[in-house]
Structures are given as C-alpha cells and as structure tokens.
Amino acid sequence: MHTTPIGKFISGIPKAELHLHIEGTFEPELMFEIARRNNKKIKYNSVEEVRDAYRFNNLQEFLDIYYAGANVLIEEQDFYDLTFAYLKKIHEQNVIHTEIFFDPQTHTDRGVEFATVIKGIRRALEEAEKQLGISSKLIMSFLRHLDEKSAIKTLHQALPFKEWITAVGLDSSEVGNPPSKFQQVFKKAQQEGFLSVAHAGEEGPPEYILEALNLLKVVRIDHGNRCLENEDLVNELAKRQIALTLCPLSNLELKVIQELHHHPLNKMIGKGLLVTINSDDPAYFGGYMNENYYGIAKALNLSKEDICQLAKNSFQASFLDEEIKKQMIEKVDKYYRKNK
C-alpha cells in the first residue's frame, strides 16, 4: 500500500478519526491474551479461527461476534490495554486526533462497573497524549437495541465522570430502533452539557437521519450513506455543514455496498456535504485509517488534493476548539504543499 505515490501520501498526511468504536479495535491476539489473563473461555481455538469468523453478511452478524469478544474485558487494565493498543496503531498512521466511542452498557450489563471501563480508557488516552502526542475526545454511546430506560441509567452513571466525556452517541442494531426511541435521554444529556451524535442511515432509512437531526439535535451523523435518497435532507445537511463520518471498509464488509467503487463518497462531495473517512471497527473490518483512505482512494481514483481535503474535513468536523482546528488544518496544508 505504502509503495504507490498516493499510498505514501496517505501514510504521511496528518489526520483525525471521528468514528471509532474502541471495542471494535479488539485484535484477536489481544483477545486471547486478555481471555487467558481473566480465565475466560472464548469459543475459538486460535487467532486464525477468530479471523475467519470476521466475515459478515450484515450488521447483526458482526454485532454478535463483537459482543462475544467484549465479554473477556473485565478489569480496568483490560480497557487500558485495548485502548492503548489502538492508540499505538494510529500513531504509526499519523492520526494525531481521535474521537472514540465506548459502549458502557456492553460492560455494565455483564456486571462490570462503569468506573472500571472509563478509568481504563481514560488512563490510556492521557498516556497517549503525553507519549505519542495524540489528542482525543470520548463519546459515550447508548445501545439502541436496549430500551431508553437503560440509556438513562447509563447517563446517570456517567455524570461523576462528566468532564471526561465530550458527547453522547447512538449505535448498535439500527433497523427497527429509530432515533425517536431515545429523545428523552438525549434531551437530558444535552441539559448536562454533552454534545450529541448518532449512527443513522447506514442500514436504516433516510427518515432516521431526519429524526437524529430534528429530535435528537445531533451535530454530526455517523455513516449517513442513505441521505442521498432524500434531496431535501441532502440540502439541509449541506447547508448546515453537518458532518458525515463515513466508514468505507465497514460499509464493504457489512454489505452496505457491494464494491468499494460503488461507495457514495464522490456523489456526497459533489453535493457539498462535509464528509470524513474513518475506520469504525478496524479489527473486524480489515483496516485502520490508512487502509480506509487507501481503499477508497484507489476505488474512486482520488487525487492528492482530494485526500488533503478529506484530512482537513476530519479536523473541521471534530470537537476540537476552533483555534486548534485551524492549527491542525494548517499542518495538513503544509504537508500537502511539501508533498504534492
């Protein structure tokens, strides 16, 4: 990948990741190591067997194995190890800012304390800032296949750690679980000062994106592929510059698209949408940030200028302060000028 001119360019460009589930970075090797450490049985006999299982026909098949893997995470150190392994990986790929989703209900429903989860993740984020120079924000996601009552309980558990969490999000099984199901918890979260985002329009209809915007008052849409089916919605997203956090390899693996060259990225750019590239659940979908950038660049024949714009978008759409955004965008411009 890195040997082609565009591959080398992608490898070196500074970028931000805005759509990443920390539980989705669980590489099989680490899964086995933590399972052994915690004396937890997993149904696979080898790393290869786990990798073979990472082939999915849809979102639900992926979620089943994702939740099974998360079962071995028990101690604060496990969450630290999981998070730091991801941060080391992205450091090698010149990701200099990341906004990470975590799913507390996946763990609290198994009897793991909320504090255990967030303290492990937070420690890794602080250490990565010091050692690797990666800045970060944390987004707490509610699981949409559970009820709103469970989400409200999670919000209350989060309040003692409020200063560590920037935003709330909504993920898991989309179809049949519309954003409207979570109006109250998002309203409460916003009253507590959290920003909000939501997965919408990946497998679910464009109406879910409208609900996320109008009912949940989100400031960013995760995925959003199906917005193109509704022209008024596209115009609204473009006018308000609501960012879409696209995940090309995830879309391919989960059969949201059949081929990477079918990806709607170029169409979206043509309609003035603020789009970003992200890895979603990279351990499961065959690639971190550079692999996603490279895959989509190759499939859609993107230029260095296109890549530069996507990298700038990633900072523009982030939750960083305006001044820091400007500095990050200038880093991208400087890299482009030097390497075009």
LINWONOR-V964634 format. One record per backbone hydrogen bond with DSSP energy under -1.0 kcal/mol. NH is the residue of the N-H (numbers start at 1). CO is the residue of the C=O. If there is no record, write none. Layout:
# LINWONOR-V964634
nh=<NH/NH>
co=<CO/CO>
This chain:
# LINWONOR-V964634
nh=<8/9/10/11/12/13/15/17/21/22/24/25/27/31/32/33/34/35/36/37/38/39/40/50/51/52/53/55/62/63/64/65/66/67/68/69/70/72/73/79/80/81/82/83/84/85/86/87/88/89/90/91/92/94/95/96/97/98/99/100/101/102/106/107/108/109/110/111/112/117/118/119/120/121/122/123/124/125/126/127/128/129/130/131/132/134/135/137/139/140/141/142/144/146/151/152/153/154/155/156/157/158/161/162/164/165/166/167/168/169/171/177/181/182/183/186/187/188/189/190/191/192/193/194/195/197/198/199/200/208/210/211/212/213/214/215/216/218/219/221/222/223/224/226/227/228/229/230/234/235/236/237/238/239/240/242/244/245/246/246/251/252/253/254/255/256/257/262/263/268/269/270/271/272/273/275/276/278/280/281/283/284/285/287/292/293/294/295/296/297/298/299/300/302/307/308/309/310/311/312/313/314/315/316/317/318/325/326/327/328/329/330/331/332/333/334/335/336/337/338/339/340>
co=<4/5/6/7/8/9/94/97/280/101/21/22/25/27/28/29/30/31/32/33/34/36/35/46/47/48/49/53/58/59/60/61/62/63/64/65/66/69/70/75/76/77/78/79/80/81/82/83/84/85/86/87/88/91/90/15/15/135/17/137/20/139/103/104/104/105/107/108/107/113/114/115/116/117/118/119/120/121/122/123/124/125/126/127/128/128/96/98/100/167/102/169/171/143/147/148/149/150/151/152/153/154/158/159/161/162/138/138/195/140/142/174/178/179/180/182/183/184/185/186/187/188/190/189/166/168/220/170/222/205/206/207/208/209/210/211/211/212/196/243/198/245/200/201/224/225/226/227/230/231/232/233/234/235/236/237/274/221/244/276/247/248/249/250/252/251/251/259/260/264/265/266/267/269/268/273/244/246/19/279/24/281/281/282/288/289/290/291/292/293/294/295/296/297/303/304/305/306/307/308/309/310/311/312/313/315/321/322/323/324/325/326/327/328/329/330/331/332/333/334/335/336>
